[in-house]
């Protein structure tokens, strides 16, 4: 329950001893928390099909079409940067409920929009919720996850994102014949209401947050509900000890460095910040959301009509979901680092071939095949593992802030790619644009090979030491086990 307090790999620390019933209970909580990820996926995916009809109803030009997609990302940046403060101030559970209310409000505005400006406003509000959810959910999941199943539960966020995207595609398909794009948006209110209900009546507060805010007794009761009294007492004691050490350490630093985001620039945290921000940017500049957001538009350019384009985009959603499920099974076995490396290599090859398909004019079947391979490579590695790493690489004392900043970079990168894709494709060609993404994947492969350590089975101190070692720094805490 309190992430980062297990013993070294190969032993049976308290978190490895959560009984099966306790693990099932934690998994149910994790699924409810990950509704935020589902809404993230739904609201970013539903616009891909709705856009084909919105552009006709509101007579949108190419820039306006791009802005309907990308303006959500402006809101997401603001939501992500404020998520850390929100969850620290009110707690993880209440923050998730507030985010759900914002989702409902944004959905209402977008689905009832009477013109382009109101639609843009609704998409910005949805973006606030999407960004806040994307920063808050990994933190919440990491703080309720036993080390033994931490990777599996953290990748649950990405699974729910991909499930949200697939459901969005299916909703688009269901309403394609009637061209009811408003109904496509409105469906998102259902999972948002479920998330609000879960936060009010079902989810517990994060033990890590409770302990750091002087509510150790509540944390102890929560942990005991999935383990036993002795384990709960030990975990709380260790958490209190670590928090006291972190506060003492921060007290030795300058007052300025201890405030706000400046905590992230201290030498002990800087390697995690570099890795987190780089992976956050790469996840988007590798080109994934040009496929997710514009899949029907891209497929339509091969000569298919709108309905058929939406139909074939469903296959992309299915592959995305299936490969994410595979990644969840592998992440605690194969390890995070190797999955990211394999993913980036396959992404580079497949998106290069997708670009070649457009340059030489291959048929729609081959074009769709390369898109599917690219999605499979992303969903089987970089997609879910990034969110796992985001919940692991930052020290607990700055985990909320680090996750918030990295997520904000992720959304800024997403915005840049999404807004620039159509104009850039028109300027230099769609195939050539995909080649740029392939080059970025290659550079990212070498960055990961050099600077990302394995985090599987390691506690917070071990991960910090491994990062310091990768960056050539002297670890502040001796590494237990492997350092690479």
PLY file of the C-alpha trace (Angstrom):
ply
format ascii 1.0
element vertex 484
property float x
property float y
property float z
element edge 483
property int vertex1
property int vertex2
end_header
0.00 0.00 0.00
2.83 2.42 0.76
5.02 2.21 -2.32
8.74 2.07 -1.82
8.85 0.21 1.50
9.56 -3.36 0.42
12.85 -5.09 1.07
15.38 -5.92 -1.56
14.45 -8.11 -4.56
14.37 -11.81 -3.80
13.17 -11.40 -0.22
9.68 -11.34 1.17
9.12 -7.83 2.55
5.75 -6.80 3.94
4.34 -5.68 0.62
5.17 -9.03 -0.95
3.04 -10.71 1.69
-0.34 -9.15 0.85
-2.74 -12.12 0.83
-4.71 -12.97 -2.33
-7.93 -11.41 -1.03
-6.06 -8.21 -0.20
-4.52 -8.16 -3.67
-7.97 -8.58 -5.23
-9.29 -5.72 -3.13
-6.41 -3.46 -4.18
-6.96 -4.46 -7.82
-10.63 -3.42 -7.58
-9.55 -0.07 -6.18
-6.98 0.28 -8.97
-9.62 -0.38 -11.64
-11.84 2.36 -10.18
-8.93 4.79 -10.01
-8.03 3.95 -13.62
-11.43 5.25 -14.79
-9.47 8.48 -15.05
-7.30 6.76 -17.64
-10.39 5.47 -19.45
-11.74 9.03 -19.76
-8.31 10.19 -20.88
-8.49 7.66 -23.73
-12.15 8.24 -24.56
-11.98 12.02 -24.81
-8.78 11.98 -26.86
-10.06 9.21 -29.16
-13.70 10.18 -29.73
-12.78 13.33 -31.63
-11.14 11.28 -34.41
-14.50 10.11 -35.74
-16.56 13.10 -34.64
-14.26 15.42 -36.57
-15.39 13.97 -39.92
-18.90 15.35 -39.22
-18.05 18.44 -37.14
-16.06 19.89 -40.04
-19.17 19.64 -42.22
-21.63 21.06 -39.66
-19.43 24.01 -38.69
-17.66 24.37 -42.08
-14.18 24.13 -40.57
-10.94 24.70 -42.47
-7.84 22.54 -41.88
-6.46 24.79 -39.12
-9.81 24.81 -37.29
-10.04 21.04 -37.59
-6.59 20.71 -36.07
-7.49 23.12 -33.28
-10.60 21.11 -32.33
-8.26 18.18 -31.76
-5.29 19.98 -30.23
-6.99 22.61 -28.04
-7.84 19.83 -25.59
-4.12 19.52 -25.09
-3.78 23.15 -23.98
-6.27 22.41 -21.24
-4.41 19.18 -20.50
-1.16 21.06 -19.89
-2.90 23.34 -17.39
-4.65 20.39 -15.78
-1.44 18.37 -15.49
0.55 21.21 -13.93
-2.16 21.87 -11.34
-2.78 18.20 -10.53
0.11 17.93 -8.09
-1.14 20.84 -6.00
-4.72 19.55 -6.16
-3.86 16.05 -4.97
-1.47 17.30 -2.27
-4.02 19.79 -0.95
-7.16 17.63 -0.94
-5.79 14.09 -1.11
-5.73 11.63 -4.01
-9.32 10.40 -3.55
-11.00 13.82 -3.41
-8.87 15.09 -6.29
-10.11 12.21 -8.46
-13.72 13.11 -7.64
-13.14 16.78 -8.55
-11.59 15.70 -11.84
-14.68 13.57 -12.58
-16.95 16.59 -12.07
-14.84 18.60 -14.53
-15.15 15.75 -17.05
-18.96 15.89 -16.76
-19.06 19.66 -17.21
-16.74 19.62 -20.23
-18.74 16.83 -21.84
-21.95 18.83 -21.43
-20.44 21.93 -23.05
-18.88 20.05 -26.00
-21.93 17.92 -26.77
-24.32 20.91 -26.78
-22.03 23.36 -28.61
-23.86 25.57 -31.11
-20.73 26.66 -32.93
-16.96 26.46 -33.22
-16.10 28.81 -30.27
-18.30 26.93 -27.77
-16.95 23.59 -28.98
-13.42 24.88 -28.44
-14.35 25.97 -24.91
-15.79 22.54 -24.13
-12.67 20.82 -25.43
-10.46 23.05 -23.23
-12.50 22.10 -20.14
-12.22 18.42 -21.07
-8.51 18.98 -21.47
-8.24 20.27 -17.91
-9.75 17.02 -16.67
-7.73 14.81 -19.02
-4.45 16.43 -17.99
-5.23 16.29 -14.29
-6.25 12.63 -14.56
-3.13 11.70 -16.51
-0.91 13.19 -13.76
-2.94 12.02 -10.76
-3.83 8.44 -11.64
-0.23 7.04 -11.83
0.61 8.63 -8.46
-2.52 7.26 -6.80
-1.95 3.80 -8.28
1.70 3.71 -7.21
0.77 4.59 -3.64
-1.75 1.77 -3.19
0.26 -0.89 -5.09
2.19 -3.74 -3.44
5.65 -4.04 -4.97
4.92 -7.56 -6.26
2.12 -6.33 -8.56
3.09 -2.65 -8.85
4.03 -2.84 -12.51
0.80 -4.64 -13.37
-1.35 -2.08 -11.56
0.50 0.91 -12.99
0.10 -0.43 -16.52
-3.62 -0.76 -15.75
-3.76 3.00 -16.35
-2.54 2.54 -19.92
-4.90 -0.41 -20.38
-7.83 1.81 -19.44
-6.54 4.54 -21.76
-6.46 2.10 -24.67
-9.84 0.68 -23.69
-11.20 4.23 -23.66
-9.81 4.81 -27.15
-11.34 1.57 -28.44
-14.73 2.34 -26.88
-14.53 5.82 -28.42
-13.94 4.26 -31.86
-16.87 1.89 -31.35
-19.10 4.77 -30.23
-18.02 6.67 -33.34
-18.94 3.66 -35.46
-22.32 3.29 -33.74
-23.30 6.87 -34.54
-21.52 7.15 -37.91
-24.56 6.32 -40.03
-26.64 9.02 -38.30
-23.68 11.45 -38.16
-24.60 12.23 -34.52
-21.27 13.61 -33.33
-22.91 15.22 -30.28
-23.97 11.79 -29.03
-20.40 10.57 -29.54
-19.18 13.17 -27.04
-22.14 12.73 -24.64
-21.38 9.05 -23.94
-18.30 10.20 -21.98
-20.54 11.48 -19.18
-21.29 7.89 -18.08
-17.76 6.84 -16.99
-17.21 10.34 -15.55
-20.24 9.88 -13.27
-18.94 6.44 -12.22
-15.58 7.98 -11.31
-17.25 10.60 -9.13
-19.34 7.90 -7.42
-16.26 5.72 -6.81
-14.37 8.61 -5.22
-17.30 9.34 -2.90
-18.23 5.83 -1.74
-15.67 3.22 -2.74
-12.04 4.34 -2.90
-9.71 4.69 0.09
-7.29 7.56 0.55
-3.64 6.92 -0.29
-1.75 5.72 2.84
1.31 7.69 1.71
-0.73 10.90 1.64
-2.39 10.16 4.99
0.93 9.52 6.73
2.57 12.62 5.27
-0.40 14.68 6.50
-0.35 13.39 10.05
-3.13 10.82 9.72
-1.15 7.67 10.48
-4.04 5.95 12.26
-6.26 6.15 9.15
-3.39 4.87 7.03
-2.81 1.99 9.45
-6.47 0.95 9.31
-6.46 1.07 5.50
-3.34 -1.08 5.21
-4.63 -3.53 7.80
-7.78 -4.02 5.74
-5.71 -5.74 3.03
-2.90 -7.26 5.15
-2.82 -7.56 8.95
-2.16 -5.38 11.98
1.53 -6.30 12.31
2.28 -5.54 8.67
0.32 -2.30 8.87
2.27 -1.17 11.92
5.59 -1.98 10.27
4.74 -0.22 7.02
3.47 2.90 8.76
6.56 3.03 10.98
8.87 2.70 7.99
6.89 5.33 6.09
7.08 7.75 9.00
10.82 7.13 9.29
11.35 7.80 5.60
9.21 10.93 5.64
11.15 12.23 8.66
14.43 11.57 6.83
13.20 13.37 3.73
12.07 16.37 5.76
15.41 16.52 7.53
17.19 16.28 4.20
15.08 19.09 2.74
15.71 21.20 5.84
19.42 21.06 5.07
18.82 22.47 1.62
18.18 26.12 0.92
14.66 27.39 1.52
14.31 28.35 -2.13
15.28 24.93 -3.41
12.70 23.42 -1.12
9.76 25.27 -2.61
7.53 24.23 -5.51
9.06 22.79 -8.63
12.59 23.76 -7.53
12.68 20.59 -5.45
12.90 18.75 -8.75
16.18 20.48 -9.63
18.14 19.22 -6.64
21.04 16.89 -7.56
19.37 13.79 -6.11
16.24 14.25 -8.22
17.72 15.68 -11.42
18.45 12.33 -13.17
14.86 11.20 -12.61
13.65 14.54 -13.97
15.77 14.25 -17.13
14.59 10.70 -17.81
10.96 11.50 -17.01
10.79 14.61 -19.18
12.63 12.98 -22.09
10.37 9.92 -22.09
7.33 12.19 -21.78
8.37 14.09 -24.92
9.43 10.98 -26.85
6.10 9.25 -26.20
4.45 12.00 -28.27
7.17 13.03 -30.75
7.37 9.38 -31.77
4.11 10.10 -33.62
1.56 8.00 -31.74
-1.24 10.52 -31.55
-1.10 11.38 -35.22
-2.42 7.83 -35.60
-4.83 7.90 -32.64
-6.33 11.33 -33.39
-6.26 11.23 -37.17
-6.64 7.52 -37.95
-9.95 7.94 -39.86
-8.57 11.03 -41.63
-5.39 9.18 -42.65
-7.32 6.12 -43.80
-9.78 8.33 -45.69
-6.85 9.69 -47.70
-6.29 6.20 -49.11
-9.65 6.52 -50.91
-12.17 5.11 -48.41
-15.32 6.99 -47.36
-15.94 8.35 -43.84
-17.92 5.36 -42.51
-15.40 2.82 -43.80
-12.53 4.92 -42.42
-14.10 4.83 -38.96
-14.75 1.09 -39.32
-11.12 0.31 -40.14
-9.87 2.57 -37.36
-11.60 0.18 -34.92
-8.97 -2.44 -35.84
-6.30 -0.02 -34.66
-8.16 0.34 -31.37
-8.44 -3.44 -30.97
-4.72 -3.99 -31.58
-3.95 -1.17 -29.17
-5.99 -2.89 -26.45
-4.70 -6.42 -27.12
-1.05 -5.36 -27.05
-1.58 -3.34 -23.88
-2.98 -6.48 -22.24
0.13 -8.34 -23.37
2.32 -5.58 -21.93
0.58 -5.86 -18.57
1.47 -9.57 -18.43
5.08 -8.86 -19.40
5.96 -5.73 -17.45
6.67 -7.53 -14.15
8.45 -10.38 -15.96
10.48 -8.92 -18.82
11.18 -5.60 -17.10
10.53 -2.00 -18.07
13.79 -1.17 -19.83
13.89 -4.01 -22.35
10.22 -3.45 -23.25
10.86 0.22 -24.03
13.92 -0.61 -26.15
12.12 -3.26 -28.22
9.12 -0.99 -28.59
11.14 1.96 -29.89
13.02 -0.22 -32.39
9.79 -1.64 -33.86
8.12 1.78 -33.86
11.00 3.26 -35.84
10.85 0.54 -38.51
7.06 0.46 -38.86
6.48 4.21 -39.04
9.31 4.48 -41.57
7.50 1.89 -43.69
4.21 3.75 -43.19
5.88 6.85 -44.57
7.22 4.85 -47.50
3.72 3.55 -48.20
2.48 7.12 -48.70
5.55 8.23 -50.68
5.37 5.41 -53.23
1.58 5.09 -53.21
1.06 1.61 -51.75
-2.53 0.33 -51.48
-4.75 0.91 -48.44
-4.23 -2.63 -47.10
-0.47 -2.16 -46.73
-0.95 1.30 -45.27
-3.32 -0.07 -42.65
-0.92 -2.97 -41.96
1.98 -0.63 -41.16
-0.30 1.47 -38.95
-1.36 -1.64 -37.05
2.25 -2.81 -36.56
3.23 0.64 -35.30
0.33 0.73 -32.84
1.20 -2.80 -31.66
4.82 -1.80 -31.05
3.79 1.29 -29.09
1.06 -0.41 -27.04
3.31 -3.36 -26.22
6.04 -1.17 -24.73
6.50 2.59 -24.65
2.80 3.38 -24.19
2.07 1.53 -20.93
5.62 1.37 -19.59
6.01 5.16 -19.64
3.16 5.49 -17.14
4.64 2.70 -15.02
8.01 4.47 -14.95
6.35 7.78 -14.12
5.05 6.25 -10.91
8.46 4.75 -10.05
11.42 6.95 -11.00
10.69 9.98 -8.81
11.44 9.83 -5.06
8.26 9.70 -2.94
8.83 13.22 -1.56
8.48 14.75 -5.05
6.48 12.05 -6.81
3.34 14.17 -7.24
5.33 17.18 -8.49
7.53 15.08 -10.77
4.58 13.26 -12.27
2.78 16.55 -12.77
5.68 18.23 -14.59
6.44 15.17 -16.76
2.79 14.83 -17.67
2.66 18.52 -18.57
5.62 18.02 -20.92
3.82 15.02 -22.38
0.77 17.16 -23.12
2.79 20.09 -24.51
4.52 17.64 -26.86
1.15 16.13 -27.73
-0.21 19.59 -28.54
2.73 20.49 -30.76
2.56 17.24 -32.73
-1.22 17.26 -33.06
-1.46 20.89 -34.18
1.51 20.67 -36.56
0.79 17.29 -38.18
-1.76 18.29 -40.84
0.02 21.55 -41.87
3.42 19.81 -41.91
2.05 16.91 -43.94
0.60 19.40 -46.41
3.95 21.20 -46.63
6.47 18.35 -46.98
4.21 15.32 -47.54
2.57 12.86 -45.20
5.15 10.14 -45.79
8.06 12.47 -45.14
6.41 13.61 -41.90
6.26 10.01 -40.72
9.98 9.68 -41.46
10.67 12.50 -39.00
8.88 10.49 -36.34
10.98 7.44 -37.25
14.18 9.45 -36.70
12.99 10.55 -33.27
12.32 6.93 -32.31
15.89 6.02 -33.28
17.37 8.81 -31.13
15.12 7.81 -28.24
16.35 4.20 -28.51
19.93 5.32 -27.83
18.86 7.62 -24.98
17.00 4.81 -23.22
19.90 2.42 -23.73
22.24 4.86 -22.00
20.21 6.48 -19.22
17.21 4.35 -18.21
17.91 1.70 -15.53
15.67 -1.24 -14.82
13.10 -0.44 -12.10
11.35 -3.81 -11.84
11.43 -5.20 -8.29
13.30 -2.22 -6.85
12.32 0.15 -4.10
12.63 3.95 -4.25
16.19 4.06 -2.84
17.47 1.44 -5.29
15.90 3.22 -8.27
17.43 6.53 -7.22
20.87 4.92 -6.85
20.60 3.23 -10.27
19.65 6.53 -11.93
22.60 8.29 -10.27
24.88 5.53 -11.53
23.56 5.84 -15.09
24.29 9.56 -15.06
27.76 9.03 -13.65
26.94 10.48 -10.23
27.93 9.04 -6.90
24.78 7.51 -5.40
23.55 9.11 -2.21
22.30 5.72 -1.03
24.18 2.44 -1.67
22.53 0.33 -4.33
21.12 -3.00 -3.26
21.50 -5.56 -5.99
22.03 -4.54 -9.59
22.95 -0.95 -10.52
22.33 -1.13 -14.23
0 1
1 2
2 3
3 4
4 5
5 6
6 7
7 8
8 9
9 10
10 11
11 12
12 13
13 14
14 15
15 16
16 17
17 18
18 19
19 20
20 21
21 22
22 23
23 24
24 25
25 26
26 27
27 28
28 29
29 30
30 31
31 32
32 33
33 34
34 35
35 36
36 37
37 38
38 39
39 40
40 41
41 42
42 43
43 44
44 45
45 46
46 47
47 48
48 49
49 50
50 51
51 52
52 53
53 54
54 55
55 56
56 57
57 58
58 59
59 60
60 61
61 62
62 63
63 64
64 65
65 66
66 67
67 68
68 69
69 70
70 71
71 72
72 73
73 74
74 75
75 76
76 77
77 78
78 79
79 80
80 81
81 82
82 83
83 84
84 85
85 86
86 87
87 88
88 89
89 90
90 91
91 92
92 93
93 94
94 95
95 96
96 97
97 98
98 99
99 100
100 101
101 102
102 103
103 104
104 105
105 106
106 107
107 108
108 109
109 110
110 111
111 112
112 113
113 114
114 115
115 116
116 117
117 118
118 119
119 120
120 121
121 122
122 123
123 124
124 125
125 126
126 127
127 128
128 129
129 130
130 131
131 132
132 133
133 134
134 135
135 136
136 137
137 138
138 139
139 140
140 141
141 142
142 143
143 144
144 145
145 146
146 147
147 148
148 149
149 150
150 151
151 152
152 153
153 154
154 155
155 156
156 157
157 158
158 159
159 160
160 161
161 162
162 163
163 164
164 165
165 166
166 167
167 168
168 169
169 170
170 171
171 172
172 173
173 174
174 175
175 176
176 177
177 178
178 179
179 180
180 181
181 182
182 183
183 184
184 185
185 186
186 187
187 188
188 189
189 190
190 191
191 192
192 193
193 194
194 195
195 196
196 197
197 198
198 199
199 200
200 201
201 202
202 203
203 204
204 205
205 206
206 207
207 208
208 209
209 210
210 211
211 212
212 213
213 214
214 215
215 216
216 217
217 218
218 219
219 220
220 221
221 222
222 223
223 224
224 225
225 226
226 227
227 228
228 229
229 230
230 231
231 232
232 233
233 234
234 235
235 236
236 237
237 238
238 239
239 240
240 241
241 242
242 243
243 244
244 245
245 246
246 247
247 248
248 249
249 250
250 251
251 252
252 253
253 254
254 255
255 256
256 257
257 258
258 259
259 260
260 261
261 262
262 263
263 264
264 265
265 266
266 267
267 268
268 269
269 270
270 271
271 272
272 273
273 274
274 275
275 276
276 277
277 278
278 279
279 280
280 281
281 282
282 283
283 284
284 285
285 286
286 287
287 288
288 289
289 290
290 291
291 292
292 293
293 294
294 295
295 296
296 297
297 298
298 299
299 300
300 301
301 302
302 303
303 304
304 305
305 306
306 307
307 308
308 309
309 310
310 311
311 312
312 313
313 314
314 315
315 316
316 317
317 318
318 319
319 320
320 321
321 322
322 323
323 324
324 325
325 326
326 327
327 328
328 329
329 330
330 331
331 332
332 333
333 334
334 335
335 336
336 337
337 338
338 339
339 340
340 341
341 342
342 343
343 344
344 345
345 346
346 347
347 348
348 349
349 350
350 351
351 352
352 353
353 354
354 355
355 356
356 357
357 358
358 359
359 360
360 361
361 362
362 363
363 364
364 365
365 366
366 367
367 368
368 369
369 370
370 371
371 372
372 373
373 374
374 375
375 376
376 377
377 378
378 379
379 380
380 381
381 382
382 383
383 384
384 385
385 386
386 387
387 388
388 389
389 390
390 391
391 392
392 393
393 394
394 395
395 396
396 397
397 398
398 399
399 400
400 401
401 402
402 403
403 404
404 405
405 406
406 407
407 408
408 409
409 410
410 411
411 412
412 413
413 414
414 415
415 416
416 417
417 418
418 419
419 420
420 421
421 422
422 423
423 424
424 425
425 426
426 427
427 428
428 429
429 430
430 431
431 432
432 433
433 434
434 435
435 436
436 437
437 438
438 439
439 440
440 441
441 442
442 443
443 444
444 445
445 446
446 447
447 448
448 449
449 450
450 451
451 452
452 453
453 454
454 455
455 456
456 457
457 458
458 459
459 460
460 461
461 462
462 463
463 464
464 465
465 466
466 467
467 468
468 469
469 470
470 471
471 472
472 473
473 474
474 475
475 476
476 477
477 478
478 479
479 480
480 481
481 482
482 483
